[in-house]
Amino acid sequence: MKLVDEYLGKVPNSALYHYTNAAGLIGILKSKSIWASSIHHLNDTQEYKHAVRMMSDELETRLRNIGSQSGLERLYGTEGPLSLLRENLENLKETPLYIASFSEHKDVLSQWRGYCQGSDGFSIGFMPQTLTSLKQAGFQLVKCEYSEKGQKRLCNALIDSYLEMDSTSNVKRSLWRLGRELNWRSKFSFLAAAIKHSGFREEAEWRLVGKEEDHDDLRFRAGRSGVIPYLEIPLAADDENIPVAELVIGPTDDKQASLIGAKKVMEKHARKFLAEKLLPRRSRIEPLQIASPGQIDYLISLSTTPYRN
């Protein structure tokens, strides 16, 4: 499980950016939350199923390789853990996962085209600690894996960790049930949601991935595929404004008007993300310092991508 935990424990080195339009920006700032949409309603609906298929292919390869070897009937037989895992993979295809997407890049043409129609696009930057802290709310921040070699490595690490669970279980307990108790199934879901086709590598995407825990938490919106379920991920307490590191204004034909509007909405709804935070010390003997006003302002910048009507 070490490799799996190390991958899920990755943290970005700098801010991550969520692309949206003007209505989305206003909604995020006012509600102090971001929407995580059903994984089955993403633009590429085959993403998660692709991950399950890859896992299934790696299982089949293992089963073929060990099937003729003596002493391995426990793994290969119809009651063995690998066969049990193969039988239950189909159930994982329908896992109710919810995803909010972020990019390492704040100003990418393909992202503006994909998420922001016309000239009202924005990318909202959040510091890593803001996003990783959401694990307490049940959302795991995961770096997307675009390399097929890396994807297969993760799949095989999951299979190995499944077999490790089997070696520690006893006959009175269901291995599939044990997988739920030890969070194996959750870790599979988080990693599967991170597997993306190499053609999307430019996006440099990270995802907040969560599961539906309570039907009462579900919200619904209209989309191209009909009704889209989503969850609201809280980004700030009720008595706080949302913490934003940077706001990038997308390609537009009226930069001045866009800048004025962006400044006004940020002044009202965004808080300076380092406010009242202690600055890190270079040594134990150095006194604690409070961030000065010049160090706590969020940034507002303009896209360098040319506007095309």
N, C-alpha and C positions, 0 to 999 in steps of 0.2 A: 504493500500500500504506500510505501515511501515515495515512489516516483509520482503516483497519483496526487498525494498530499502536497508534494513539492510544486507540482504544476498548478494546483488549485490555490497554492499560497503565493503565487506570483503577484507582485505589486508594480504598477506603472511607475516610471521614474519622473513623470511630469503630469501636468493636467490632461484630462481626457475631455473630449468635446462631443456634445450632443447636438446634432443638426435638426433644425425645425423651421417652421415659418413664423410669421408675426403672431398669428393666433396661438400657436403652440408656445411661443415665448411668454406671452401674456398669461396663458393658462398655467404654465409651470411656476411663474413668479407669484401669481396670486394664490394658487392652491398650495404652494410650498411643497410640491410633489412632482414626480415624473411618472409617466405611464409606461407600464410593462405589458406589451401585447402578447396574446396567445401565440406560441411558437407555430401553431398550425395555421396561422393567418399571416405569416410573414410573406414578403415578396417572393421568396423562394421557398415554397411549401415543402420541398423535398429535402431540405437541409437535415432535419433531425432524422428522417427516415434513412437518409444516406449514411448517417453515423451508425444506426442500428444494423444496416446491411453490411457495413464494413466490419462491425463486431461479429456478425454472423459468419462472414467469409473467413475471418481469422480463426473462429471456432472450428469451422469445417476443415480448414487446413490442419489444425492440431489433431482433430479426430482422425483424419486420414493418415497422418504421420504416425500416430501411436496405435492405430487399430490393429496392426499386425504384430506389434511387439508384445512379447510375453511379460506377464507380471503387471500389465497396465489395464487389466479388464475393469478395475474399479472406476477408472477415468472414462473408459470407452463404452462400458455397458449402458443399457437403457436406464439404469438407476444411478449412474455415476453423476458427479457434479457438473461435468461439461455438458452432458446430455440434458441435465435439468436446466442449466443456463440457456442452452439453445432453445428448449421448449418455451421458456418464459420471455425470450427476447421480443416476441411478437407483442406481448402485453405492454412492453416499454414504449412501443411506438405511439401509444395513445396517452402517454404521461402528460397531464395538464401543466405544462411549463409556460412561464411568462418572461418576456425578455425586453430589456431596454438597451439600446445600442449606443456606443460611444466610439470615437476615433482618436488615435494618437495625433492626428493631423487636424489643424483648425481651419484650413482653407484649401479644400480640394474640389476641383470642378465636378468630378463625378458625384460627390456628396451633395453639392448644391443642386445638381440636376435631379438627384434621386429623392431628396427630402424637401426641397424648397422650390415651389413653382413660381415663375415670375421673378419679381425683384424684391421679395419680402423675406429673404432667408437670413437665418442667424445660426451661429454655432455657440453653444454655451459651455464654457470651460469649468470643470470642477476639479479640485485637488484630489489626489489619491485617497487621502485620509477621510474625505467626505464620503467617498464611494465604498471604501472597504469597511467603514463603520456600519454600513447597512446590513452586514452579515447578522447583526443582532436582530434585524427585522426579517430575517429569513432569505436575504438576497445575497448570492455569491457573485463577486466580481471575477470574471474569467477571461483570460486572453485567448483570442481565437487562434486556432492552429490551421495553417493553410498548406503545410507540407504533407504529402501523402505518407512519406516516411515517418514523420512525427506523429501523424494520426494513427498509423499502425502500431507505433511504439506505445502510444497511450492505450489503445485497445488491448494489446497484449499485457500491459501492466495491470489493467482491470481484470483480465482473465486470471493472471497470477494471484492477484489479491483475493479473488473469489476462491481459488484453490487453497489459499492460506486459511481462509475462514473455515473451509471444509475440514482441514487438518485439526482445527481446534474445537470443532463442534462434536456433539454426541448424538447417538441414534434417536434420542427422544425429541430432538428439535428439528424442525424443517429448515433446510439450508436456505431456502428462499426467504423464509421468515427471518432467519438470522441475518441475512443480507439487509433486510429493512432495519433491523435493530441496530446494526453496526454502521448504518448510513452508506452501505455499499451502493444501494440503488440510487440514493441521492447523488453520490459522487459520479455514478455512471451518467445520470441525467445532466449534471453540470458539464461534464466533459463532452458528452455527445452534442450538447448545445453549442460547444465551442468549435466543433469541426466544420470548416467551411471550404468550399472549392477554391483552388489556387488562383482562379481568375479574379477573385475578389481581394487579392493580397493588398492592393493599393489602399484599401479602406483602413488597414491596420486597426481592426476592430477589437474592442473589449465589450463584454456583455455583463449586465446585471441579470442573473438568472434566479428565478424563484418559482415556488410551486404553490398551487392553490390549496390552502389549508382550510379555508372556510368559505362556503358559498356566499355568505353575507358580505364578504369582502369584494366580490366580483362587481365590476362595472361593465357597461356595454356602450359601444359607439358604432356608428355606421361606417362601412368601408366598401371597397370594391367587391369584396366577396360576401357582402351582406352584413350580418351582425358580427362584430368582433369583440370578444371578451377581453378585458384587461384588468390589471391591478394598479392601484395607486401606491407608489413608493414614497413615503414621507422623507423629505430632505431637511426639514427644520421643525422645531417645536412650534406650538400654536402661538407662543408669545415672541417668536423670533422671525426675522426675515431670512430668506433663503441664502445660503453661502455660495457666492459665485466668484471664481478666480478671474475670469475674463469673458467678455462678450464680443464676438466677432460679427460684424455686419456684413452680410453677403453681397454679391455683385448687385448693384442698383444704379438706376439712371439719375437718382437724386440723393447724393451722399449727404448733403447738408440736412435735408429734412429727416432722413433716416437716423442721422447722428443725434439730432435734437430729440426725436422721439425716444431713442434708445436711452439717452442720458436721463430723461424724465422718468421712464418706467423703472430704471435701475435705482435711481435715487429713492423712489418710493418703496420698492419691493425687495431690493437686494441688500444684504448686509456685507460689510467689509469682512472678508472671510478669516482674517487673522485677528480681528478685534478681541482684545482682552486675553490674547494668547501669550504665553511666555515664550520668549525667543530661546533657541537652544544654546547651551553653554559650550564653550570650547574646552573647558576643564572644570573639575569639581570645585575649584577654589574661586572661580569667576562668579560674581553675584548674578542673580536672576535679573533679567531685563524684560520690560514690557515693550511690545511693538509700538513704535512712534506713529503718529498719523501719516507720515510720508511712506511708511512701510505697509500700511494696511489697506490701501485703496485697491479696488478691483480695476481691471483694465477694460477699456472699450476701444476696439480697433476696427479698421476697415479692411475688407478683403482686397487682395491685390489682383484677383481674377477679373479680367475685363468684363464689363456688362455687355451682353448681346440681347437685343430685343427679339 
